[in-house]
Amino acid sequence: MPVLKPKPTLVETQEEGFNVKKLIYDYSIVSVNNYKTTGEKKLIIRDVDECEIIIDEEKTKEIFIKSFSKTLIKTESLIDEEYDELLLNKGACVHMSLIRNVWYILSSDGIKRD
């Protein structure tokens, strides 16, 4: 079971002044070594030793990530105005939001030690 997704939800949002309807997945459970986001709000990373997550900024603007595996998060834009990537150790959780072309870490449970 590499990636598990629930049924998508139809959501109406406003983009550049237009009402837009989109099908989005609320969460994904990821058990593969590489994954690109599809607009889901929550990711659970599990059942792999290491995972690389690429956040698709066209589809994902805010995300919560819980890692039960060592997880490297990559984005096109900087993270906290400074970093190209973010490494989560097993057990860590982070909440990130894309604001004015910068990914800000809004909440994190800190560094987890093995």
Secondary structure, DSSP 8 states (H G I E B T S, - for coil): --EE----EEEEEEETTEEEEEEE-SEEEE-SSEEE--S-SEEEE-SSSEEEEE--TTT-SEEEEEESSEEEEEEEEEETTTEEEEEE-TT-EEEEEEETTEEEEEEE------
